[in-house]
Amino acid sequence: MKTRIGVLTSGGDCPGLNAVLRGVVLAGEKLGWEVIGFRDGFEGLLPPGDYVVLDRKSTEGIMALGGTIIGTTNRGHFIAKVGAGDRAVVASEVIARAKKVLDELHVKALVIVGGDGSMTTAMQMQEAGINCNRQRHRSDGDDVRIRLRGRRSDGRA
């Protein structure tokens, strides 16, 4: 079985999310990994798991599209940022349910693309034993590069 990683986009919509997804897919492909995209942010991690396999063909031509082909949300069970500097704790039962879905799908790592609130949730998931790769995005179109095992999404070391 191929190594399988997951990716999700979370929080507010911003330019470049589809480009990040394409980058994760191409970098994963170079490493022989399978990539699955969880729909509607962290909510896609809840049972039974709402996901789609992402590959070169399914992500072809998406970089010029607005939004994110797998959807995003800043509402739901995983809200961890409640105000300027304030942090809420995501319920341990919710994280445990997400971890179970990831385990059942044999997902070895989860790439999380999002802003401050998403990074706060990702940190809590990491603390609970879920292998997370956090990729911060900003709504101002900040350049994002993904590193998977030391390789950048643009193919350079």
TORKOL-4160 file (C-alpha; in steps of 0.2 Angstrom, whole numbers, padded with zeros to 4 digits, m for minus):
157
<pt num="1" X="0000" Y="0000" Z="0000"/>
<pt num="2" X="0006" Y="0018" Z="m0004"/>
<pt num="3" X="0009" Y="0030" Z="0009"/>
<pt num="4" X="m0006" Y="0041" Z="0011"/>
<pt num="5" X="m0007" Y="0059" Z="0016"/>
<pt num="6" X="m0022" Y="0070" Z="0019"/>
<pt num="7" X="m0024" Y="0088" Z="0015"/>
<pt num="8" X="m0037" Y="0101" Z="0020"/>
<pt num="9" X="m0041" Y="0119" Z="0018"/>
<pt num="10" X="m0048" Y="0128" Z="0033"/>
<pt num="11" X="m0054" Y="0145" Z="0038"/>
<pt num="12" X="m0058" Y="0159" Z="0026"/>
<pt num="13" X="m0056" Y="0158" Z="0007"/>
<pt num="14" X="m0041" Y="0167" Z="0000"/>
<pt num="15" X="m0031" Y="0167" Z="m0017"/>
<pt num="16" X="m0019" Y="0152" Z="m0019"/>
<pt num="17" X="m0028" Y="0138" Z="m0010"/>
<pt num="18" X="m0030" Y="0128" Z="m0026"/>
<pt num="19" X="m0012" Y="0131" Z="m0030"/>
<pt num="20" X="m0007" Y="0124" Z="m0013"/>
<pt num="21" X="m0017" Y="0108" Z="m0016"/>
<pt num="22" X="m0009" Y="0106" Z="m0033"/>
<pt num="23" X="0008" Y="0108" Z="m0025"/>
<pt num="24" X="0004" Y="0095" Z="m0012"/>
<pt num="25" X="m0002" Y="0083" Z="m0025"/>
<pt num="26" X="0013" Y="0085" Z="m0036"/>
<pt num="27" X="0026" Y="0084" Z="m0022"/>
<pt num="28" X="0017" Y="0068" Z="m0015"/>
<pt num="29" X="0017" Y="0060" Z="m0032"/>
<pt num="30" X="0036" Y="0063" Z="m0033"/>
<pt num="31" X="0037" Y="0053" Z="m0017"/>
<pt num="32" X="0025" Y="0039" Z="m0022"/>
<pt num="33" X="0012" Y="0045" Z="m0010"/>
<pt num="34" X="m0007" Y="0045" Z="m0012"/>
<pt num="35" X="m0016" Y="0061" Z="m0007"/>
<pt num="36" X="m0033" Y="0063" Z="m0001"/>
<pt num="37" X="m0042" Y="0079" Z="0001"/>
<pt num="38" X="m0054" Y="0082" Z="0015"/>
<pt num="39" X="m0070" Y="0092" Z="0011"/>
<pt num="40" X="m0075" Y="0107" Z="0020"/>
<pt num="41" X="m0060" Y="0109" Z="0031"/>
<pt num="42" X="m0058" Y="0099" Z="0047"/>
<pt num="43" X="m0077" Y="0095" Z="0046"/>
<pt num="44" X="m0072" Y="0082" Z="0033"/>
<pt num="45" X="m0062" Y="0072" Z="0046"/>
<pt num="46" X="m0078" Y="0068" Z="0056"/>
<pt num="47" X="m0085" Y="0050" Z="0053"/>
<pt num="48" X="m0088" Y="0043" Z="0041"/>
<pt num="49" X="m0075" Y="0055" Z="0033"/>
<pt num="50" X="m0079" Y="0066" Z="0018"/>
<pt num="51" X="m0064" Y="0065" Z="0006"/>
<pt num="52" X="m0059" Y="0063" Z="m0012"/>
<pt num="53" X="m0043" Y="0056" Z="m0019"/>
<pt num="54" X="m0033" Y="0070" Z="m0027"/>
<pt num="55" X="m0021" Y="0066" Z="m0041"/>
<pt num="56" X="m0012" Y="0075" Z="m0056"/>
<pt num="57" X="m0028" Y="0073" Z="m0067"/>
<pt num="58" X="m0040" Y="0079" Z="m0054"/>
<pt num="59" X="m0030" Y="0094" Z="m0050"/>
<pt num="60" X="m0025" Y="0099" Z="m0067"/>
<pt num="61" X="m0031" Y="0116" Z="m0072"/>
<pt num="62" X="m0036" Y="0121" Z="m0054"/>
<pt num="63" X="m0023" Y="0134" Z="m0051"/>
<pt num="64" X="m0032" Y="0148" Z="m0060"/>
<pt num="65" X="m0048" Y="0144" Z="m0051"/>
<pt num="66" X="m0054" Y="0154" Z="m0036"/>
<pt num="67" X="m0058" Y="0146" Z="m0020"/>
<pt num="68" X="m0053" Y="0128" Z="m0016"/>
<pt num="69" X="m0059" Y="0113" Z="m0025"/>
<pt num="70" X="m0062" Y="0104" Z="m0008"/>
<pt num="71" X="m0071" Y="0117" Z="0001"/>
<pt num="72" X="m0067" Y="0126" Z="0017"/>
<pt num="73" X="m0076" Y="0132" Z="0032"/>
<pt num="74" X="m0073" Y="0143" Z="0048"/>
<pt num="75" X="m0087" Y="0136" Z="0057"/>
<pt num="76" X="m0091" Y="0119" Z="0065"/>
<pt num="77" X="m0084" Y="0107" Z="0078"/>
<pt num="78" X="m0066" Y="0112" Z="0077"/>
<pt num="79" X="m0067" Y="0131" Z="0081"/>
<pt num="80" X="m0052" Y="0135" Z="0091"/>
<pt num="81" X="m0049" Y="0154" Z="0089"/>
<pt num="82" X="m0062" Y="0164" Z="0098"/>
<pt num="83" X="m0055" Y="0182" Z="0097"/>
<pt num="84" X="m0039" Y="0192" Z="0097"/>
<pt num="85" X="m0027" Y="0180" Z="0105"/>
<pt num="86" X="m0040" Y="0170" Z="0114"/>
<pt num="87" X="m0040" Y="0151" Z="0111"/>
<pt num="88" X="m0054" Y="0139" Z="0114"/>
<pt num="89" X="m0050" Y="0120" Z="0116"/>
<pt num="90" X="m0057" Y="0109" Z="0103"/>
<pt num="91" X="m0067" Y="0095" Z="0112"/>
<pt num="92" X="m0056" Y="0079" Z="0115"/>
<pt num="93" X="m0070" Y="0068" Z="0109"/>
<pt num="94" X="m0070" Y="0078" Z="0092"/>
<pt num="95" X="m0052" Y="0076" Z="0090"/>
<pt num="96" X="m0053" Y="0057" Z="0094"/>
<pt num="97" X="m0066" Y="0055" Z="0081"/>
<pt num="98" X="m0055" Y="0063" Z="0068"/>
<pt num="99" X="m0040" Y="0053" Z="0073"/>
<pt num="100" X="m0051" Y="0037" Z="0071"/>
<pt num="101" X="m0056" Y="0042" Z="0053"/>
<pt num="102" X="m0037" Y="0046" Z="0049"/>
<pt num="103" X="m0032" Y="0029" Z="0056"/>
<pt num="104" X="m0045" Y="0019" Z="0047"/>
<pt num="105" X="m0040" Y="0028" Z="0031"/>
<pt num="106" X="m0022" Y="0024" Z="0034"/>
<pt num="107" X="m0017" Y="0043" Z="0033"/>
<pt num="108" X="0001" Y="0045" Z="0040"/>
<pt num="109" X="0001" Y="0064" Z="0039"/>
<pt num="110" X="m0011" Y="0078" Z="0037"/>
<pt num="111" X="m0007" Y="0095" Z="0028"/>
<pt num="112" X="m0017" Y="0109" Z="0035"/>
<pt num="113" X="m0019" Y="0125" Z="0025"/>
<pt num="114" X="m0026" Y="0139" Z="0035"/>
<pt num="115" X="m0025" Y="0155" Z="0045"/>
<pt num="116" X="m0023" Y="0158" Z="0064"/>
<pt num="117" X="m0038" Y="0148" Z="0069"/>
<pt num="118" X="m0034" Y="0133" Z="0058"/>
<pt num="119" X="m0016" Y="0133" Z="0065"/>
<pt num="120" X="m0023" Y="0134" Z="0083"/>
<pt num="121" X="m0033" Y="0118" Z="0079"/>
<pt num="122" X="m0019" Y="0110" Z="0070"/>
<pt num="123" X="m0008" Y="0112" Z="0086"/>
<pt num="124" X="m0021" Y="0104" Z="0097"/>
<pt num="125" X="m0022" Y="0090" Z="0084"/>
<pt num="126" X="m0003" Y="0088" Z="0084"/>
<pt num="127" X="m0003" Y="0088" Z="0103"/>
<pt num="128" X="m0016" Y="0073" Z="0102"/>
<pt num="129" X="m0005" Y="0063" Z="0092"/>
<pt num="130" X="m0010" Y="0067" Z="0074"/>
<pt num="131" X="0005" Y="0070" Z="0063"/>
<pt num="132" X="0001" Y="0088" Z="0056"/>
<pt num="133" X="0010" Y="0098" Z="0043"/>
<pt num="134" X="0004" Y="0116" Z="0046"/>
<pt num="135" X="0004" Y="0128" Z="0031"/>
<pt num="136" X="m0002" Y="0145" Z="0036"/>
<pt num="137" X="m0011" Y="0156" Z="0023"/>
<pt num="138" X="m0016" Y="0174" Z="0023"/>
<pt num="139" X="m0030" Y="0182" Z="0014"/>
<pt num="140" X="m0018" Y="0195" Z="0006"/>
<pt num="141" X="m0011" Y="0181" Z="m0006"/>
<pt num="142" X="0005" Y="0178" Z="0003"/>
<pt num="143" X="0016" Y="0165" Z="m0006"/>
<pt num="144" X="0015" Y="0148" Z="0001"/>
<pt num="145" X="0027" Y="0133" Z="m0002"/>
<pt num="146" X="0024" Y="0116" Z="0005"/>
<pt num="147" X="0038" Y="0105" Z="0011"/>
<pt num="148" X="0036" Y="0087" Z="0011"/>
<pt num="149" X="0052" Y="0077" Z="0017"/>
<pt num="150" X="0063" Y="0092" Z="0013"/>
<pt num="151" X="0057" Y="0095" Z="m0004"/>
<pt num="152" X="0048" Y="0110" Z="m0010"/>
<pt num="153" X="0032" Y="0110" Z="m0020"/>
<pt num="154" X="0041" Y="0118" Z="m0034"/>
<pt num="155" X="0053" Y="0103" Z="m0035"/>
<pt num="156" X="0068" Y="0111" Z="m0029"/>
<pt num="157" X="0077" Y="0104" Z="m0013"/>
